[in-house]
Amino acid sequence: MNIKKDDNVIVLAGKDKGKSGKVIKSMPKIHKIIVAGINIIKKNQKPRKQGQKGQIVEVTMPIDVSNVAKKK
């Protein structure tokens, strides 16, 4: 895997095709990376304490290394 943390990459496939960003985290064992601002999903979060409301949070999910390329 030749993409490392702090590299600038461009997305080649998927819903965010054409977007670019900086690699936040690299996971070489599973061939995935997390890119800032790419592959964001909305996730429902249950209330942690009684009386607290649940909420919808945006989470950045990993993307496969084969779907990105280093930006020059």
Secondary structure, DSSP 8 states (H G I E B T S, - for coil): ----TT-EEEE-SSTTTT-EEEEEEEETTTTEEEETTSSEEEEEE--SSTT---EEEEEE--EEGGGEEE--
